[in-house]
Amino acid sequence: MNQRQETLLRILRFASSAAVLLASLQLGLSQTSSLPSSSTQETIAVRGAKIYPVSGPPIERGVLVLRGGKIEAVGTEAKVAIPKDARVVDASGKVIIPGIVDTHSHIGIGSRPGVPANEDVNEDTGPIQPSLRALDAIYPADPGIRMALAGGVTTANIMPGSGNVIGGQTAYVKLRGKTIEEMIIPGTIGGLKMANGENPKHYGRTNQAPMTRMEIAALARKEFLKAEEYKRKWDEYDKKVTAGDKDAKAPDRDLELEPLVEVLEGKRIVQHHTHRADDIMTVVRLADEFHFRVVIHHGSEAYKVADELAKRKIPVTLTIVDSPGGKLEATQVEFEAAAILEKAGVKIAVNTDDYINSSRFLLREAALTIRGGLSEDAALRALTINGAEMLDLGNRVGTLEPGKDADFVVLSGDPFSVYTKVLETWIEGGKVFDRGRSEDLRYATGGFQVADRYPKLLPRAMGGAQ
């Protein structure tokens, strides 16, 4: 290929990417405008479905009463009275589960389509980036967010990538609204993304640290030691102010260390990417040394050190892939891992790591843990309340109980059947996905990029799968 041909090819590739990007952005924006920005104040009673509250046994022919974006009541039709002012939704023959909590996602920060303009996941200018905030890069019109709603995901931990020792601050969001301010869950500050193993070692290729696992751990330790000293200075200053010392001088602010201090104070949870058993134990040593809360992410070999994690009550959120491979440190992943961890007493969740797994298929990925020996009840908890608790959100989401946010998913059948489809997704009493609408169906099938021709929503009488 000559230089002129190469130039033409680059132009064609750029034009094609730009066209896909423009179409996706236009479609994403149109969908954003249809999403609720806040809780609905309408009173709604959803009746007739089989309800899995997760906090208790399934309820046959249940009633779910929603008011002001919260759950007011849940129970059997015989025990729950439907308010006179309620709009009644008939869900007979369907199944309702709590909104799915994705503990590890990159939607919005690594937007679709995957072109350079949307690559905001990893800040590769240096291995230590605690001052970065995912919320400053999240794009609410990302089509990936609509795909996640099509999969029943209502709450997500959107994170910077795993290319750094300390990657930045994560964001706990609801998948609704036209701005990140509407998405962020009030009162939350997110977690702190960290990583070890293969990924951060890439700096070694440019003759930067870290080049080895030793240096990854050393860099993390150095930063937490700095944070301890920074915290000590602020504690001393606060004591002087409390004692009435008018001459007390505040230390200079350090945006790199402030989120680490929040970790040391237990306000922010470390969300740690790690695969191999030895790397997991390195995370454990750091957590023991600096007394911080941590959630193990991916944890491909966590089952090998399940007893150590259980002893410390360190939870694991697993990324389940049906075709293991791609990196050496993940080659020993097992479908049985979730069952082994649960049996040892480790709290588990299942995540997408979207775009690694598409959020549309999170129910299916969780079903693979059942193949590995996990019970259906435990698998459902891994998608809901367990993940919520790993984000300190167990008091708001994860179960269908009075007082919690009215986030739920309407399914066509049993949660883990391969034939089951997500029919509707609701957030705080507002419907944000409806498979019966052509524009929503396209996100469920992946056809949003060819929205002008696929898929067509057929009437039920013609055999349409709605």
Secondary structure, DSSP 8 states (H G I E B T S, - for coil): --HHHHHHHHHHHHHHHHHHHHHHHHHHHHHHTTS-SS-----EEEEEEEE--SSSS-EEEEEEEEETTEEEEEEETTT----TT-EEEE-TT-EEEE-EEEEEE-TTTB-SS--GGGB-S--TT-SB-TT-BGGGT--TT-HHHHHHHHTTEEEEEE---SSSSEEEE-EEEES-SSSHHHHB-TT----EEEE-STGGGGGGGGT-S--SHHHHHHHHHHHHHHHHHHHHHHHHHHHHHHTT-TT-------TTTHHHHHHHTTSS-EEEEE-SHHHHHHHHHHHHHHT--EEEEE-TTGGGGHHHHHHHT--EEEE--SS--SSGGGTT--TTHHHHHHHHT--EEEE-TBTTS-GGGHHHHHHHHHHTT--HHHHHHHHTHHHHHHTT-TTTSSS--TTSB--EEEESS-TT-TT--EEEEEETTEEEEETTSHHHHHHHHTGGGGTTTS-----GGGT---
